[in-house]
Amino acid sequence: MNPDLPARYEATFMLLPAGESITCRVSETQYRALALGMTGTLQVQGSRFVSFVPA
């Protein structure tokens, strides 16, 4: 990891019931609020992450 470059955070969401996945860039704060296996409502605009509200 190059300390001169800004960190880039991505999260992969599994869309149910289809089982498809989508990977979005998120902020560090958004990334840290996520945990493996969380369920909730994902909102995207095109391929841009808008929000994730845990269930």
C-alpha positions in Angstrom: 0.0 0.0 0.0 1.4 3.4 -1.0 1.0 5.9 1.9 1.1 8.8 -0.6 -2.1 7.7 -2.3 -5.5 8.2 -0.7 -7.3 5.0 0.4 -10.1 3.7 -1.7 -12.9 1.8 -0.1 -15.3 -0.6 -1.9 -18.1 -2.7 -0.6 -19.8 -5.6 -2.4 -23.5 -6.1 -1.8 -25.4 -9.3 -2.6 -28.8 -8.5 -4.2 -31.6 -10.8 -3.1 -33.4 -12.9 -4.2 -31.5 -12.9 -7.5 -28.2 -13.5 -5.9 -26.4 -11.0 -8.1 -23.8 -8.7 -6.6 -22.8 -5.1 -7.0 -19.5 -3.5 -5.9 -19.6 0.2 -5.0 -17.1 2.8 -3.9 -17.9 4.1 -0.5 -16.4 6.5 2.0 -14.2 5.3 4.9 -17.1 6.2 7.3 -19.6 4.2 5.3 -17.2 1.3 4.9 -16.5 1.1 8.7 -20.3 1.0 9.4 -20.7 -2.2 7.3 -20.2 -5.7 8.6 -20.2 -9.0 6.7 -23.6 -10.6 6.6 -25.6 -7.4 7.3 -29.0 -7.1 5.7 -30.9 -4.0 4.8 -31.9 -1.7 2.0 -29.4 -0.6 -0.6 -30.0 2.5 -2.7 -27.9 3.2 -5.8 -28.2 5.7 -8.6 -27.0 3.9 -11.7 -23.8 2.3 -10.4 -23.2 5.0 -7.8 -23.7 4.1 -4.1 -26.3 6.4 -2.4 -27.0 4.7 0.9 -27.4 1.5 2.8 -29.9 1.3 5.7 -29.5 -1.8 7.9 -32.6 -3.8 8.6 
